[in-house]
Amino acid sequence: MRIYYKLLLSLLATVPTLAKLNGSCSNGKKGICVNTTTCNNYKGTISSGFCPNDPNNVKCCSNISCKYNGKSGTCMFTSECKNGTTYSGLCPGGSNFKCCIKNTSSTGVKGVGETCHHQGVSGKCINTNNTKCGTTLVTGKCPGAANIKCCLNKKVPSPSSGSSVSSKSSSSIVNNLRKNLKVSASKKEAMLAAAEAMVGSYDARFIAGLLGNIQDEGTPGLFESSNYKSNPSAEPAYLKYI
């Protein structure tokens, strides 16, 4: 009886794995067994002979591209998505077949490769432990550890460089306004809120110029009273920058 049992196991081992609808393709082929029409709709690659347990119009569909939040990926079974993140609703098949977006860094470090911004200039988050930034490096703009920083696409003057006023002087702007500003209470509140939001991120001269515009022309609750929709060419450059 034991001999027959071993023989049965031996025979079963030689039988190829049969695929099923929405299941993985057989014999080691990467892909999913779906209707050929579905595969065409998702612009995948159709391969015959890897879904023998299904009707003739169900074949192995592979190389299915997908996108999420501007990032490209590939549809695959969740167990196959290594070093990546899966997203639902972008691929054919069942709930275990999803869009896999690989990490943007070969090291898989959180935040590396993500887009960042500072003072209207875009850049990429880098790992400063192994990557140098040839332009301007900014902290606090990227997720992840402290060594993940924003490397801007071009150089941006820092508050302490050249003829710029130091960041310490920028901080004193708020104190000076609070003590010495002689305007209405509502306008003073608006100017203080604007100053506190900009200190540490913008040059002190830029902060002073913007606050001066609010003091002379601004209305509390409104950034600018004029409507530039009917005459867009008249909109000041600083408003377009902001």
Residue pairs with C-beta under 8 A, 6 or more apart in sequence:
16 26
16 27
16 52
17 26
17 27
18 26
18 52
18 53
19 25
19 26
19 33
19 50
19 51
19 52
19 53
19 54
19 60
20 33
20 51
20 53
20 54
21 33
21 34
21 51
21 54
21 58
22 32
22 33
22 34
22 92
22 93
22 94
22 97
23 32
23 33
24 31
24 32
24 33
24 77
25 31
25 32
25 33
25 47
25 50
25 51
25 60
25 62
26 50
26 51
26 52
26 53
26 60
27 50
29 47
29 50
29 60
29 62
30 62
30 76
30 80
31 44
31 45
31 47
31 50
31 60
31 61
31 62
31 63
32 60
32 61
32 62
32 64
32 75
32 77
32 92
32 93
32 97
33 50
33 51
33 54
33 58
33 59
33 60
33 61
34 58
34 59
34 61
34 92
34 93
35 57
35 58
36 46
36 57
36 58
36 59
36 61
37 57
38 61
38 92
39 45
39 46
39 59
39 61
39 64
39 92
40 46
41 92
42 61
42 64
42 75
42 91
42 92
43 64
43 65
44 61
44 62
44 63
44 64
44 75
44 92
45 61
45 62
45 63
46 59
46 60
46 61
47 59
47 60
47 61
47 62
48 59
48 60
49 60
50 59
50 60
51 58
51 59
51 60
61 92
63 74
64 74
64 75
64 91
64 92
65 72
65 73
65 74
65 75
66 72
66 73
66 74
66 75
66 87
66 90
66 91
66 99
67 73
67 90
67 99
68 87
68 90
68 99
68 101
71 101
71 104
72 101
73 84
73 87
73 99
73 100
73 101
73 102
74 99
74 100
75 90
75 91
75 92
75 93
75 97
75 98
75 99
75 100
76 97
76 98
76 100
77 96
77 97
78 86
78 96
78 97
78 98
78 100
79 96
80 100
81 98
81 100
83 102
83 103
83 108
84 100
84 101
84 102
84 103
85 100
85 101
85 103
86 98
86 99
86 100
86 101
87 98
87 99
87 101
88 95
88 98
88 99
90 98
90 99
91 97
91 98
91 99
103 109
103 112
103 113
104 112
104 113
104 114
105 112
105 113
105 127
107 127
109 127
109 144
109 145
109 148
110 143
110 144
110 145
110 148
111 125
111 142
111 143
111 144
111 145
111 148
112 125
112 126
112 127
112 144
112 148
113 124
113 125
114 124
114 125
114 142
114 143
115 122
115 123
115 124
115 125
116 122
116 123
116 124
116 125
116 138
116 141
116 142
116 150
117 123
117 141
117 150
118 136
118 138
118 141
118 150
118 152
118 156
118 201
119 156
119 201
119 202
120 241
121 136
121 152
121 153
121 154
121 156
122 152
122 153
123 135
123 136
123 138
123 141
123 150
123 151
123 152
123 153
124 150
124 151
124 153
125 141
125 142
125 143
125 144
125 148
125 149
125 150
125 151
126 133
126 148
126 149
126 150
126 151
127 147
127 148
128 137
128 147
128 148
128 149
129 147
131 151
133 149
133 151
133 152
134 151
135 151
135 152
135 153
135 154
135 155
135 156
136 151
136 152
136 154
136 155
136 156
136 158
137 149
137 150
137 151
137 152
138 149
138 150
138 152
138 156
139 146
139 149
139 150
141 149
141 150
142 148
142 149
142 150
157 164
157 203
158 164
159 165
159 166
159 167
159 170
159 202
159 203
159 204
160 166
160 167
164 203
164 204
164 205
165 203
165 204
165 205
166 204
167 199
167 200
167 204
169 204
170 199
170 200
170 202
170 203
170 204
170 207
171 199
171 200
173 195
173 199
173 204
173 207
173 208
173 211
174 192
174 195
174 196
174 199
177 188
177 191
177 192
177 195
177 211
178 192
181 188
181 191
183 191
183 215
184 220
186 220
187 214
187 215
187 218
187 220
189 220
190 214
190 218
190 220
190 221
191 211
191 214
191 215
194 210
194 211
194 214
195 207
195 211
198 206
198 207
198 210
199 207
209 238
210 238
213 238
217 224
217 225
218 224
218 225
219 225
223 239
224 239
226 234
228 234
228 235
228 239
